Amino acid sequence: MNILTFETATEACSVALWLDGELRERHAVAPRQHAQLLLVWADTLLAEAGIARNALDAIAVGRGPGAFTGVRLAIASAQGIAMALDIPVLPVSTLAALAQGAPANCAQPIIAAIDARMGEIYLGAFARGDDGLVRATAAEWLGAPAHAEQHAPVGFGIGTGFAAADGALVTRLGLSPVAVDASALPHAGDCTRLAAAAFARGEGVPAEQLEPAYLRNQVALTLEQQHAARAGRN
């Protein structure tokens, strides 16, 4: 099973290649450089592994939630390659990928949170299974940290959402500072581990059916309207 993965929903640009259980990854915090790095890194990983794109079995992608432009870039890149090769796409929650990066020995519930700006956070609750992979225990949520306790248990916190608003989420959930990694960003490698399991279960989707998870639909709509308006003036 050969899977190429894109994850660009946050400040991190991350690309991974799964070759029958062997994982290779390129990852860096590179704000505003995702478009320049993404496909270059993908081709580099393939070249280093000595395989061509047509040897891929699927494309995995962090579907969000996260930054609108980053999510859109990863989705479009995954769709383009998958359609050209006629292979399925494996959409993975960016929050799930973030949670997968929590310590492997963490037996507590895992709360993944990403700073959504505008005083809000993207939040997801997960539990790690016996196979080492995380599974969602609640629906993903967007809102102010002040209301987060209704959507997350006490456990291990991971992600930039815990640093937002001066750490308001840590206080609201009553977490110990030692049980929080507020600097963590999602890795394509963790996204790939979840995607490989999904592929084994036959959960790939046709590229044209791939849908992003923005959560903040009105912002996405507004940005699309802005782009349409600019295009109309040109």
C-alpha positions as CSV (number, residue, x, y, z in Angstrom):
1,M,0.0,0.0,0.0
2,N,1.5,3.3,-1.1
3,I,-0.1,6.5,0.1
4,L,0.9,10.2,-0.4
5,T,-0.4,12.6,2.2
6,F,-0.9,16.4,2.4
7,E,-1.6,18.3,5.6
8,T,-1.6,22.1,5.3
9,A,-4.5,23.3,7.5
10,T,-2.2,25.2,10.0
11,E,1.0,27.1,9.9
12,A,2.8,23.8,9.3
13,C,3.4,22.4,5.8
14,S,3.5,18.6,6.0
15,V,3.9,15.9,3.4
16,A,4.3,12.2,4.0
17,L,4.7,9.0,2.0
18,W,3.6,5.6,3.3
19,L,5.3,2.6,1.6
20,D,3.9,-0.7,2.8
21,G,4.3,0.4,6.5
22,E,7.4,2.5,6.0
23,L,6.8,6.2,6.7
24,R,8.7,9.2,5.3
25,E,7.8,12.8,6.0
26,R,8.7,16.4,5.3
27,H,7.4,18.8,7.8
28,A,8.2,22.4,8.7
29,V,6.4,25.4,10.2
30,A,6.3,27.6,7.1
31,P,3.5,30.2,7.1
32,R,2.6,31.4,3.6
33,Q,5.0,29.0,1.9
34,H,2.7,26.0,1.6
35,A,2.0,26.5,-2.1
36,Q,5.7,26.7,-2.9
37,L,6.6,23.6,-0.9
38,L,3.8,21.1,-1.1
39,L,4.3,19.5,-4.5
40,V,8.0,20.0,-4.5
41,W,8.2,18.0,-1.2
42,A,5.9,15.3,-2.6
43,D,8.1,14.8,-5.7
44,T,11.2,14.8,-3.5
45,L,9.8,12.0,-1.3
46,L,8.8,10.0,-4.3
47,A,12.2,10.4,-5.9
48,E,14.0,9.5,-2.7
49,A,11.8,6.3,-2.4
50,G,12.5,5.5,-6.1
51,I,8.9,5.3,-7.1
52,A,6.7,7.2,-9.6
53,R,3.4,8.8,-8.9
54,N,1.6,6.0,-10.8
55,A,2.8,3.6,-8.1
56,L,0.5,5.3,-5.6
57,D,-2.6,3.5,-4.4
58,A,-4.3,6.5,-2.7
59,I,-3.9,10.1,-1.7
60,A,-4.6,11.1,1.8
61,V,-5.4,14.7,2.9
62,G,-6.0,16.6,6.0
63,R,-9.6,17.8,5.3
64,G,-9.6,20.5,8.0
65,P,-10.8,22.2,10.0
66,G,-8.2,24.9,9.9
67,A,-7.1,27.8,7.8
68,F,-9.3,28.2,4.8
69,T,-6.5,28.7,2.2
70,G,-4.4,25.9,3.6
71,V,-7.3,23.4,3.6
72,R,-8.3,24.4,0.1
73,L,-4.7,24.0,-1.1
74,A,-4.4,20.4,0.3
75,I,-7.8,19.4,-1.0
76,A,-7.1,20.8,-4.5
77,S,-3.7,19.1,-4.7
78,A,-5.0,15.8,-3.5
79,Q,-7.9,15.9,-6.0
80,G,-5.7,16.8,-8.9
81,I,-3.3,13.9,-8.4
82,A,-6.0,11.4,-7.5
83,M,-8.1,12.3,-10.6
84,A,-5.0,12.1,-12.9
85,L,-4.1,8.7,-11.5
86,D,-7.7,7.5,-11.0
87,I,-7.1,6.5,-7.4
88,P,-9.2,7.1,-4.3
89,V,-8.7,9.9,-1.8
90,L,-8.6,9.3,2.0
91,P,-9.9,12.4,3.9
92,V,-8.7,12.6,7.5
93,S,-9.8,15.1,10.1
94,T,-7.0,17.6,10.9
95,L,-8.1,17.4,14.5
96,A,-7.7,13.7,14.5
97,A,-4.3,13.9,13.0
98,L,-3.3,16.4,15.7
99,A,-4.7,14.0,18.4
100,Q,-2.8,11.1,16.9
101,G,0.4,13.0,17.7
102,A,-0.3,12.9,21.4
103,P,2.1,10.7,23.4
104,A,1.6,7.1,22.5
105,N,1.2,6.0,26.1
106,C,-1.5,8.6,26.8
107,A,-4.4,6.6,28.3
108,Q,-6.5,9.8,29.0
109,P,-9.0,11.3,26.6
110,I,-7.3,13.5,24.1
111,I,-8.6,17.0,23.4
112,A,-7.3,18.5,20.1
113,A,-7.7,22.2,19.6
114,I,-6.6,24.6,16.9
115,D,-6.7,28.4,17.1
116,A,-9.4,29.5,14.7
117,R,-8.8,33.2,15.3
118,M,-11.7,35.6,15.8
119,G,-11.7,34.5,19.5
120,E,-12.7,30.9,18.6
121,I,-11.1,27.5,18.5
122,Y,-11.7,24.3,16.5
123,L,-12.1,21.4,19.0
124,G,-12.3,17.7,18.9
125,A,-12.4,14.9,21.5
126,F,-10.7,11.6,20.9
127,A,-9.7,8.3,22.6
128,R,-6.8,6.0,21.6
129,G,-7.7,2.5,20.8
130,D,-5.8,-0.7,21.4
131,D,-4.4,-0.5,17.9
132,G,-2.8,2.9,18.8
133,L,-5.1,4.9,16.6
134,V,-7.4,7.7,17.8
135,R,-11.1,7.7,17.3
136,A,-13.5,10.6,17.7
137,T,-15.7,10.5,20.8
138,A,-17.7,13.7,20.0
139,A,-18.5,15.9,17.0
140,E,-16.0,18.5,16.0
141,W,-16.9,21.9,17.3
142,L,-16.1,25.6,16.6
143,G,-16.7,28.2,19.3
144,A,-15.3,30.3,22.1
145,P,-13.2,28.7,24.8
146,A,-15.7,29.8,27.4
147,H,-18.2,27.2,26.1
148,A,-15.7,24.4,25.5
149,E,-16.4,22.4,28.6
150,Q,-19.7,21.2,27.0
151,H,-17.8,19.6,24.2
152,A,-14.6,18.1,25.7
153,P,-13.8,15.8,28.7
154,V,-10.9,16.4,31.0
155,G,-7.8,14.7,29.6
156,F,-4.6,15.5,27.6
157,G,-4.8,18.7,25.6
158,I,-2.9,19.2,22.3
159,G,-2.7,22.0,19.8
160,T,-2.5,25.8,19.4
161,G,-6.1,26.2,20.6
162,F,-4.7,25.8,24.2
163,A,-2.5,28.8,23.7
164,A,-5.2,31.0,22.2
165,A,-6.8,33.8,24.4
166,D,-4.0,33.6,26.9
167,G,-4.7,29.9,27.6
168,A,-8.4,30.3,28.3
169,L,-9.1,26.8,27.2
170,V,-6.7,25.3,29.7
171,T,-8.4,27.2,32.5
172,R,-11.9,26.4,31.3
173,L,-11.3,22.7,31.1
174,G,-9.3,22.6,34.4
175,L,-6.3,21.0,32.9
176,S,-2.9,20.8,34.5
177,P,-0.3,22.6,32.4
178,V,1.8,19.5,32.3
179,A,-1.1,17.7,30.5
180,V,-1.1,20.2,27.6
181,D,1.1,20.6,24.5
182,A,0.0,24.0,23.2
183,S,2.7,24.3,20.5
184,A,1.8,21.1,18.6
185,L,0.7,21.2,15.0
186,P,-0.7,18.3,12.9
187,H,1.8,16.1,11.0
188,A,1.2,14.4,7.7
189,G,2.8,11.3,9.2
190,D,0.0,11.0,11.8
191,C,-2.6,11.8,9.2
192,T,-1.1,8.9,7.1
193,R,-1.4,6.4,10.0
194,L,-5.1,7.1,10.2
195,A,-5.5,7.1,6.4
196,A,-3.7,3.7,6.0
197,A,-6.2,2.1,8.4
198,A,-9.1,3.7,6.5
199,F,-7.7,2.4,3.2
200,A,-7.5,-1.1,4.7
201,R,-11.2,-0.8,5.6
202,G,-12.1,0.3,2.0
203,E,-13.0,3.8,3.0
204,G,-11.5,5.8,0.1
205,V,-13.7,8.1,-1.8
206,P,-13.6,9.3,-5.5
207,A,-11.6,12.5,-5.8
208,E,-14.7,14.5,-7.0
209,Q,-16.5,13.6,-3.8
210,L,-13.8,15.0,-1.5
211,E,-15.2,17.7,0.8
212,P,-13.3,20.1,3.1
213,A,-14.4,20.6,6.7
214,Y,-14.2,24.3,7.3
215,L,-16.8,24.4,10.2
216,R,-16.8,28.2,9.8
217,N,-19.0,28.1,6.7
218,Q,-19.8,31.8,6.6
219,V,-16.2,32.7,6.5
220,A,-15.6,30.3,3.6
221,L,-18.5,31.6,1.7
222,T,-17.4,35.2,2.3
223,L,-13.9,34.5,0.9
224,E,-15.4,32.7,-2.1
225,Q,-17.6,35.7,-2.7
226,Q,-14.6,38.0,-2.5
227,H,-12.6,35.9,-5.0
228,A,-15.6,35.9,-7.3
229,A,-16.0,39.7,-7.0
230,R,-12.3,40.2,-7.8
231,A,-12.5,37.9,-10.8
232,G,-15.5,39.8,-12.1
233,R,-13.5,43.1,-12.0
234,N,-10.6,41.6,-14.0
